[in-house]
């Protein structure tokens, strides 16, 4: 087995850290608002499970996906919706990480 370089080890550690990042729906909503991704009203409604922000709605095609996004108590960094938002909004990994820490 070949030894990994320090850079490779650091990348593996970061991958693991990202795979385990999780935050509450309310915290995520506040951080998304603070990042300028959603409005204050959207953050309040999403945190309360009342409605989804406009930027999220196009990516939730089924009722099941919408209900899951409204009712899940926690949002994982590795959730499919996060990858979609990252790509659609052109967010960097660091910007996405900031929504979880």
Secondary structure, 3 states (H helix, E strand, C coil): CCCCCHHHHHHHHHHHHHHHCEEEHHHHHHHHHHCCCCCHHHHHHHHCCCCCCHHHHCCCCCHHHHHHHHHCCEEECCCHHHHHHHHHHCCCHHHHHHCCC
